[in-house]
Amino acid sequence: MEHRYTVGEVQKRTGIPTSALRFYDDIGLVKPSYTDENTGYRYYGYTEFWQLEIVKICKSMGISLKELKKVLESNDPSRFVDLMMRQRDTARQKLEAMQKMLDDLNWMTERYEAIEAYQPGTCEVRHMEERYILSVSADSGLDSDSLHFALQCKAEDALSSRMSIKREYGYEFDPDAFMKKEILWMKEFLVVEEGEYRHDCFVEKLPAGDYVCFMCKPFSESGEWTSMLDQVQKACGDRKMGRIIAMEAALYFYDWRDEVYEIQIQLI
């Protein structure tokens, strides 16, 4: 005769809590093969051990007990295969989402590490690829907070479809005022990618090319960035300065005036 195991013995051998075993019995997922009529004790056989092992495996893969019960009750092996294939697709989607989250966190971490490593007073010439921006002009008479809110409203479609922490905000400065050691905003913008905006939105290009780049706090009252102008002019050489961009070095949750930006000065 096949050996019979009590609920307690099954719990010890499988690691499945007795409460879960009773629940599986109640819903008809895995029922004990024998119940003593005199004592009411329930006993499991070898078949139930195998069924419980399948349940453990399926639970570890995120398959719901309700869905598993329907498939097992059908006695159709092809439905079990279909269930595994659907769960594989679900797992792949979750993996892609986790990879995207990891990429976002790596991107953010790299930004903050760059801020911590930056040394005031150094600049470099770097080639930048073409970028598309969605912008709001500063000549609308809005203050800084209202300007940013207007940009958020304009970029709502792009941001809602992105589902990513990646946000590249920036400002465009007036070149003449900048060389006079003054900050005069021309626009605030968000870098967007193709497909993130409706075609009727106003999107413009930041041209590809060489840019003189350095990090600083342009809105800080210390005015540390003004000391960089001589180095910038040397880096330009015989080339003229075009557009002047200030890109947020990372996302901040505090006073934007204390933020570190990377100044990118187009060489033409």
N, C-alpha and C positions, 0 to 999 in steps of 0.2 A: 504493500500500500504506500502511496505517495506520502512523504513526510508533510505534516501540517505545522504551520508557524503561527504563533499568536501575533496580535498587533504589536505588542512590545518587542518581540523578537524581530519582526520585520523592520521596526523603527531602528533597532540597533544595527541590523545588517545593511540597510539602505540609507540611513541617515534622514529619511523622510519623517517629519514630526507625526505623532499619532493623530493630531488634529487634522493634518492634511490627508492622512490615510482614511479617516472617517469621512472627510469631505468628498474624496474620490468615490467612496462607497455610496454616499448619499446621492451624488449626481449620476451614478451609474458608469463612471469612467473606468475604475478598476474595483471590482467587487470581490470580496473573499470567496473562495471556492466552497467553503463549508462553514455552516453555523450549527453549533451544538444546540439541539432542541431543549435540552434540560437547563443548561447554564446560559444560553444566549451568546456564548463566546464565539467570536468569528476567527476563522483560520485561513491562512493563505497557503497556496501551493507553489510549485516551481513556475507554472505558467504566469501567475500574478507577479512573481518577481521580475520576469522578463517584461511584462506590461508596465510595471512601475519604472523599470529602467528606461523604457521608451518615453514615458511621461517626463522623467527627469531630463532626458536629453532634449526633448521638445521644449520644455520650459526654459532650459538654458539658452535656447535659440530664439526665445521670445514668442513662441507660438502659444496662442490662448488655449486654455483647457476646453472651452466651448467648441472652438473650431476643431481641435484634435478629436474630441468625442464624436463629432459628426462624421469625421473621416473614418475613424476606427469602426464605428457602427455600420458603415457601408460595406465593410468586408471587401472593398475594392482596392487592390494594391495601386492601381493607376491614380486614384484620388490622393493617396499618400504621397506619391511621386509629385503630383501637381502641387500639393501643399508645400513640399520641400522646395520646389522651384519658385513658388511665390515668395516663400520666406527668404530664399536666396536673393531675389530681386529687392525685397525690403531691406535686407542686410546691406546690399550694395549701395542703396540710396542713403542709408544711415552712415555708411563708411565714407561716402562722398561728402556728406554734410559735416562729418567730424574732421575730414581732411581739410575742408574749406575753413572750418573754425580754427584748426591748427595753423593754417596759412595766415589767417587774420591775426592770430595771436603772435606768430613769428614776425609778421609785418610791424605790428605795434611795438613789440619788444625791441626790434632793430631800430625803430624810430627813437625810442627813449634812450637806448644805448648810445646812439649817435649824439643825442643832446648832452648826455653826461660826458662824452668824450670830446666835445667840441672845445676848441681853444680860441678865444677871441684874438683877432688880429691876423688870421690866416685866411687865404682865399685860393681858389684854383679855377682853371678854365675847364669846363666839362661839356661834353656834347649831350644835348637833350633831344629826345625824339619829339615828333609832332604830338601836341596834346589838344584835346577839345575841351572847351570850358563853357559853362552856363553861368552868366554873370548878371549882376545888377549894378547899374551906374550910380556912382556917388553923387552925381550932380542933381539927383532927385530931391535933395534937401533933407534926406533922412539922417538921423544920428546913427552911430555905429550899431547899436542894438537893433534898431528898426531896419537898418540895411541888411543885417544878417537874417532877421526874421523874413524879410522880403525875399531873400535868396532861398531860404528854406522852403517857402511856399512855392517858388518858381521851380525848385528842384524836387518837388514832392514825388513826381512820377519816377524820376531816376532813383531816388533814395528808397522808395517803397519796393521797387523791383530788385534792388541790389542785394538785400538781405546779407549785408556784410558790414563789419566794423570799419572797413576802409573808407576814409573820408579825406580827400585832399582839397582843403580850402586854401584860398590865397587872395592876395590883393594885388592890384596893379597901381604903381605909383607914378606920379608925374615926374619925368626924367629931369626937367629943368629945376624943379623945386628940390629934387633929391640931391643934385650936385651943389645946391645952395644950403645943404644940410637941413632941409625941411621935408617933412612927410606930408604929402598931399595925395589923398586917395583919389583914384580915378574910377575904380570899380572893385567889388568883391566878387569872387567866383568860386565855382566848384568844378573840379576836373571830372568829366564824364566820358563814358565809352560809347561806341556806336551801339545803338539798340536800346540805350538807357533813357532816351528822350524822344518825345514826339517830334515829327519833322516840322511841325509848325512852331516849335520853340526856337528862340534865337540862340544859336550855338555858334561860337567862333573858334578860330584856331590860334594856338600859341605855336609859332613856327618852329620847326626843327632847326638845330644849329648849335653853335658854341655859345656858352653863357659863362660869365664870370660869377662864381658862386662863393658865398661865405655865410656863416651863421651868426646871428646876433639877435638882440631884442630891440627892434626898431621903434616900438611904442613906449619903451621905458624912458623915464625922465633922465636917466643917466646919460643918454646920447652916446653910448659907447660906439655905436656903429659909424659915427661921423669920422672916427679915426681911420676907417678903412678906405676912405675915398682916394687917398694918394696911391694905395696899393691897387685899387681898382683901376685907376687911370694907367698905372704901369702895366697891369695885366692886359688892358685893352690894346696897348701898343699903337699901331697905326690904324686900327679899326675903330669905328664909331660905336657909340652905345645906342641901342634901340630900346625896346620895351624893358621895364624894370618890374620884376615880379617878386613878391614876398610870399613864400609858401610856408604854411604851418609845418613845423618839424614833426609834430605829433598832435593827437587829440588831447585837449586840455579841458578840465572841468572847473578851472578857477579863473582868475582875472586875466583876460586876454592881453592886457597891457604888459604882463610879466612873461608872456610866452616867447619861446625861441622860434625864430623864423629863419628859413634859408632864403637869402636874397639871391635872385638869379637875374643877371643883367645881360641882355641879348647883345651879341657882337655882330655888327653888320659891315 
